[in-house]
Amino acid sequence: MCVLLVPVDVRAEGLVPTTATSADRFMPVWTFTEILGQNHAAVIARRSDSSVSDLTSQKNTKYASFEISDVLKGEPSLAGSTVVARPSGGDPKGEMFLLVGKRSKSSKEISWRVARSVTQAYREHVLTVNGLEQSGAQRLTFFQTLLEHADQSVSANAHLEFVVAADDAFERACDQLDRTKIRQWLSEPDIAADRRRLYLAMLARCGNAADAEWIQQELTARDIPASLDIWLGCYLALKGEAGLPMVHSRYLVDSQATFAETYAAIQALRFVRDLPSSPLSRKSLILSFRLLLENSALADLVIPDLARLKDWESMDRLVALFKEPDAERCRVPVVNFIRACPTAIAKERLKEMDMLDPEAVRHAKSFFGVADLSKTRVTLRRLYGVNGISGC
């Protein structure tokens, strides 16, 4: 996965820059609701003093004065009061701001900081969101209508609500989506990278055969390495097993395929495998992952997948791989595969490997539990990267 590295002060405020065409566009790392949950208080406030002052108790720290207009979380009596808050990144610009605060354990006083500037549209949005149920498909139904809102701060929050939603809620919400509208959004030439990934994940649930053909044409006509995983995932979700030959030949067995392309294909297979109604059978998935066993440089990537699919028939091939001198990186995954296998022969194979490479067996037992083999699941949050949004 592509991890977007961002400055610490920006990440702390819950914002990361995207790869959108506009250089000043930001994609939130946290939804508004998550931000509320991380703080003891949150308010909308207006700047009451144009100057930024130094408080003697906090050397080298700038503060500004704000008058609270709306209390989103905290004591209602805060409305109308004036507080000082620590701006992030210098003198804050704008008329309204979202302030968040944490309460001191000792003094019980709230220490405020500026989370972001706020437009009137965003203010109205968060006031409404504050009254919604905390989770579920009905909540996402509300955000569907805001995905392409004219105000970027509103649409960004709606977008991230889908990214962090529980799988079952996401599935139920996608049943109500207009695939024609999603295709229209995806066809926009300047669509932001983060939006494209989400809309492809949505199309995987509500698209049809014509959409699969369109994706195949796009894959042929465009160079899209950074988001190839979700393109291929959507393609396989719609095309089903009929789409496997193209993915196999172009990305899994072609010696000209780059590591990034092959890994994207692996992620796509995992994505489709984990759909509630996957169009790929267990047998097809096993055969797909097995193709990588012939490449000792990549085999370690799919051994956990084969274990999760309980492909114990691959045991002999994996034991042979364990013995190959140029496949040392595969040894720990192979040991974990054998450890997960419930058959009696697996215990004999484990003893055999312990004699050949006791360090690999010790390492596998020390750092990996058998349960770790189940951590190959690909959720939207994983597809989007650890700290933010992967590029397109």
WOLIN-V242002 format. One record per residue. N is the residue number from 1. RES is the residue in three letters. NEAR is the number of other ideal C-beta (glycine too) atoms within 12 Angstrom. Layout:
n;res;near
N;RES;NEAR
N;RES;NEAR
This chain:
n;res;near
1;MET;29
2;CYS;29
3;VAL;16
4;LEU;28
5;LEU;15
6;VAL;23
7;PRO;15
8;VAL;12
9;ASP;17
10;VAL;23
11;ARG;23
12;ALA;23
13;GLU;32
14;GLY;36
15;LEU;35
16;VAL;35
17;PRO;28
18;THR;35
19;THR;28
20;ALA;26
21;THR;15
22;SER;13
23;ALA;9
24;ASP;13
25;ARG;24
26;PHE;34
27;MET;41
28;PRO;39
29;VAL;35
30;TRP;32
31;THR;34
32;PHE;41
33;THR;33
34;GLU;25
35;ILE;34
36;LEU;28
37;GLY;18
38;GLN;22
39;ASN;28
40;HIS;25
41;ALA;37
42;ALA;41
43;VAL;44
44;ILE;39
45;ALA;44
46;ARG;29
47;ARG;31
48;SER;22
49;ASP;21
50;SER;15
51;SER;15
52;VAL;24
53;SER;20
54;ASP;15
55;LEU;17
56;THR;9
57;SER;12
58;GLN;15
59;LYS;9
60;ASN;10
61;THR;19
62;LYS;24
63;TYR;31
64;ALA;34
65;SER;28
66;PHE;40
67;GLU;25
68;ILE;35
69;SER;27
70;ASP;32
71;VAL;27
72;LEU;37
73;LYS;31
74;GLY;28
75;GLU;20
76;PRO;14
77;SER;11
78;LEU;27
79;ALA;19
80;GLY;18
81;SER;23
82;THR;22
83;VAL;35
84;VAL;33
85;ALA;40
86;ARG;35
87;PRO;32
88;SER;32
89;GLY;22
90;GLY;12
91;ASP;20
92;PRO;33
93;LYS;19
94;GLY;24
95;GLU;20
96;MET;31
97;PHE;39
98;LEU;46
99;LEU;48
100;VAL;40
101;GLY;35
102;LYS;24
103;ARG;18
104;SER;13
105;LYS;10
106;SER;7
107;SER;9
108;LYS;13
109;GLU;16
110;ILE;29
111;SER;26
112;TRP;35
113;ARG;37
114;VAL;40
115;ALA;44
116;ARG;39
117;SER;31
118;VAL;37
119;THR;25
120;GLN;21
121;ALA;22
122;TYR;35
123;ARG;30
124;GLU;20
125;HIS;36
126;VAL;38
127;LEU;24
128;THR;23
129;VAL;30
130;ASN;24
131;GLY;13
132;LEU;25
133;GLU;15
134;GLN;20
135;SER;22
136;GLY;20
137;ALA;25
138;GLN;17
139;ARG;28
140;LEU;38
141;THR;25
142;PHE;28
143;PHE;39
144;GLN;33
145;THR;20
146;LEU;32
147;LEU;35
148;GLU;26
149;HIS;23
150;ALA;14
151;ASP;20
152;GLN;31
153;SER;35
154;VAL;33
155;SER;34
156;ALA;42
157;ASN;42
158;ALA;41
159;HIS;43
160;LEU;40
161;GLU;39
162;PHE;42
163;VAL;40
164;VAL;31
165;ALA;36
166;ALA;22
167;ASP;27
168;ASP;16
169;ALA;29
170;PHE;36
171;GLU;26
172;ARG;23
173;ALA;32
174;CYS;34
175;ASP;20
176;GLN;23
177;LEU;31
178;ASP;20
179;ARG;28
180;THR;16
181;LYS;21
182;ILE;34
183;ARG;29
184;GLN;15
185;TRP;27
186;LEU;35
187;SER;19
188;GLU;17
189;PRO;10
190;ASP;16
191;ILE;28
192;ALA;33
193;ALA;32
194;ASP;43
195;ARG;38
196;ARG;40
197;ARG;46
198;LEU;48
199;TYR;42
200;LEU;47
201;ALA;45
202;MET;40
203;LEU;37
204;ALA;46
205;ARG;35
206;CYS;28
207;GLY;34
208;ASN;21
209;ALA;18
210;ALA;16
211;ASP;31
212;ALA;31
213;GLU;20
214;TRP;27
215;ILE;40
216;GLN;26
217;GLN;16
218;GLU;27
219;LEU;33
220;THR;15
221;ALA;11
222;ARG;18
223;ASP;15
224;ILE;28
225;PRO;24
226;ALA;28
227;SER;42
228;LEU;40
229;ASP;42
230;ILE;48
231;TRP;47
232;LEU;45
233;GLY;45
234;CYS;45
235;TYR;43
236;LEU;45
237;ALA;41
238;LEU;36
239;LYS;32
240;GLY;25
241;GLU;24
242;ALA;19
243;GLY;36
244;LEU;32
245;PRO;20
246;MET;28
247;VAL;45
248;HIS;28
249;SER;17
250;ARG;26
251;TYR;38
252;LEU;35
253;VAL;25
254;ASP;17
255;SER;16
256;GLN;12
257;ALA;26
258;THR;18
259;PHE;19
260;ALA;23
261;GLU;30
262;THR;35
263;TYR;29
264;ALA;37
265;ALA;43
266;ILE;42
267;GLN;39
268;ALA;46
269;LEU;47
270;ARG;38
271;PHE;40
272;VAL;38
273;ARG;32
274;ASP;33
275;LEU;31
276;PRO;19
277;SER;15
278;SER;24
279;PRO;29
280;LEU;33
281;SER;16
282;ARG;19
283;LYS;16
284;SER;27
285;LEU;35
286;ILE;28
287;LEU;28
288;SER;39
289;PHE;43
290;ARG;28
291;LEU;33
292;LEU;37
293;LEU;38
294;GLU;21
295;ASN;27
296;SER;27
297;ALA;20
298;LEU;31
299;ALA;36
300;ASP;32
301;LEU;29
302;VAL;43
303;ILE;44
304;PRO;36
305;ASP;39
306;LEU;42
307;ALA;35
308;ARG;31
309;LEU;33
310;LYS;23
311;ASP;30
312;TRP;24
313;GLU;19
314;SER;34
315;MET;34
316;ASP;22
317;ARG;30
318;LEU;42
319;VAL;31
320;ALA;21
321;LEU;36
322;PHE;39
323;LYS;23
324;GLU;23
325;PRO;13
326;ASP;14
327;ALA;28
328;GLU;22
329;ARG;22
330;CYS;38
331;ARG;34
332;VAL;31
333;PRO;40
334;VAL;47
335;VAL;43
336;ASN;39
337;PHE;46
338;ILE;40
339;ARG;33
340;ALA;33
341;CYS;30
342;PRO;15
343;THR;18
344;ALA;13
345;ILE;17
346;ALA;28
347;LYS;16
348;GLU;16
349;ARG;30
350;LEU;33
351;LYS;18
352;GLU;23
353;MET;36
354;ASP;23
355;MET;15
356;LEU;22
357;ASP;25
358;PRO;18
359;GLU;17
360;ALA;31
361;VAL;27
362;ARG;17
363;HIS;21
364;ALA;32
365;LYS;21
366;SER;14
367;PHE;14
368;PHE;26
369;GLY;14
370;VAL;22
371;ALA;14
372;ASP;23
373;LEU;30
374;SER;19
375;LYS;19
376;THR;29
377;ARG;21
378;VAL;33
379;THR;25
380;LEU;39
381;ARG;29
382;ARG;27
383;LEU;37
384;TYR;40
385;GLY;32
386;VAL;18
387;ASN;25
388;GLY;33
389;ILE;41
390;SER;38
391;GLY;30
392;CYS;33
